Amino acid sequence: MKGSRHKIWLIPALIIGFNCLAFIILLTISLNRGRRPSPEEAFTVSRDAGVQNAEIDVVEEETSEGRGGTHELAESFYDEEVPEEKSFGSGYVLLLTSSEADLRIQMVDSNGAAPEGMSWTARITDDRGDEIEASDDDGSGVIYLDEMTPGDYTVVMDNGSGISETSTITIKPKIRYTASSGIRSIVLQESDIDAAVEDTGSDPEEKESEAELEGEGTKALEGISLPQGSIGIDVSKYNKDIDWQRVRASGIDFAIIRAGYRGSSSGVLVEDPYFRQNLAGAKAAGVRIGVYFFTQAITPDEAREEAEAVASLVNASDLSLPVFLDVESSGNSGGGRADPLDTAARTEIVRAFCESAESLGYRAGVYANKTWMNKKLDMGALAPYVKWLAQYRAGGPTYDGDYSIWQYTSSGAVDGITGRVDMNVWIKDF
C-alpha cells in the first residue's frame, strides 16, 4: 500500500506533459498557416518537365474577415488584345447591295478600293436556278442591274484569271404606292367648269402656226422622211368621236390619249370628257395605249397631284406606253398660271410628276417641242424619263438630244377620225 501511494503522483504529471505537447503541436500548425509562402514553396516546377521560371499570377491573403486581400497580377494581364487580321482569299471582296428590285455589285480590294483596270464577269443565280451574266467591261469595279425579280440570289465573280469570289443577297420588291383615295373627288368634269377659260392648250388646228414648225409645216406630208418605227396618234376631246376599229385597220399601232388637264386660269384638275370613251375604244381595237396630262402646275406638290389624278383615271396594266406630262404654253391670251416659270422651277415640276408616276407603278415621260426642250427645260436633269419630241419638219428633227417618240405633224389624216390628227413615230423602245 505504501508503494502504490508513492506512484499516484505520476498520473497528473503525465496529463500535464501530454497537454503541453499537444499545445506545442497546435501552435506550430497555426504559425505555419499564418505565414505567407515564398513562390518557391507555393509552386514548384520540375526542371525535367522543361518549364522554368514559373510565376504565381494571383495570391490572395486570408484575413480574419475572410478572403479578399491584395491581388498580385502578372505583367501579361494588361497586354492589349491584337485583332485577328482578316484574310481575303483572292485579295478582293464582293460587295452586294440592293434598294428596291435592283442589284449593285461592287468589287473592292482589302483596303476598300476598286480594282484598277480589271474587267470581270458576275454570274447571278436566283433561287429557282435561273442564271444571268453581267460584265464590268469599263473596269469601274461596279455592275448595276435594275428591274430585278425579288428573291434570293447568289453572285459569283470571275475575272477569267483565277480570281473568284462568291456572295449572296436577298432582293426586296419595289414599293408601289396607290393614289390617294381623295384625289378622285377633286378631279372635275368639264360640266363643272368654264372650259373655254381653263382648257386653253393648243388644239390640232392651232399647232400649225406655232414656233416649233420652223417655217416649214407639214400640210404636205408627201415629202416627209420618217425613221423606222411604229406609227401612232395622240388624241383628245378635240378629235371628237373616233372609230377605233377603223383606226387600227388603217395601220395605227399606238395612241397616246389625253387623260385630263389642269386649268390654266384657276388650276383645277379636269378629266378630258372623251378620255374614258377613247381608252375603252382603243383597248377593244387592240391599239397600244399611252396617256398624257396637260400641266399648269406651279409647284412640285401640284405636279405630284397631277400624277395621282392620272393614276385615279387609268390602271398601269392598261398601258403599253408611258404616262407623259405635256409641257407647253398655256395658249391663254391673258397668260396661263404656269407660263412665267423659269427653267429650274419648270424642270423640278416635271421631275416631281415623273417620280410620283413611277412610284405609283407607271413608266413616266415628258412631252415638249424642240424649243422648250432646248431653252425651257433642263433635259439633263430629266435623263431617266422617256422623251416625246414635237417638231414639225418634213426633213426630220433637228433636236440633238435623246427622244423615243417623234410627233411629226398635227395635220395627219387617219381613217376613223374626222379632221386632222397629231401623228407620231415610235422610234426607240423605252
Secondary structure, 3 states (H helix, E strand, C coil): CHHHHHHCCHHHHHHHHHHHHHHHHHHHHHHHHHCCCCHHHHCCCCHHHCCCCCCCCCCCCEECCEECCCCCCCHHHHCCCCCCCCCCCCCEEEEEECCCCCEEEEEEECCCCCCCCCCCEEEEEECCCCEEEEECCCCCCEEEECCCCCEEEEEEEECCCCCEEEEEEEECCCCCCCCCCCHHHHEECHHHCCHHHHCCCCCHHHHCCCHHHCCCECCCHHHCCCCCCEEEEEECHHHCCCCHHHHHHCCCCEEEEEEEEECCCCCCEEECCCHHHHHHHHHHHCCEEEEEEECCCCCHHHHHHHHHHHHHHCCHHHCCCCEEEECCCCCCCCCCCCCCCCHHHHHHHHHHHHHHHHHCCCCEEEEEEHHHHHHCCCHHHHCCCEEEEECCECCCCCCCCCCCEEEEEEEECCCCCCCCEEEEEECCCC
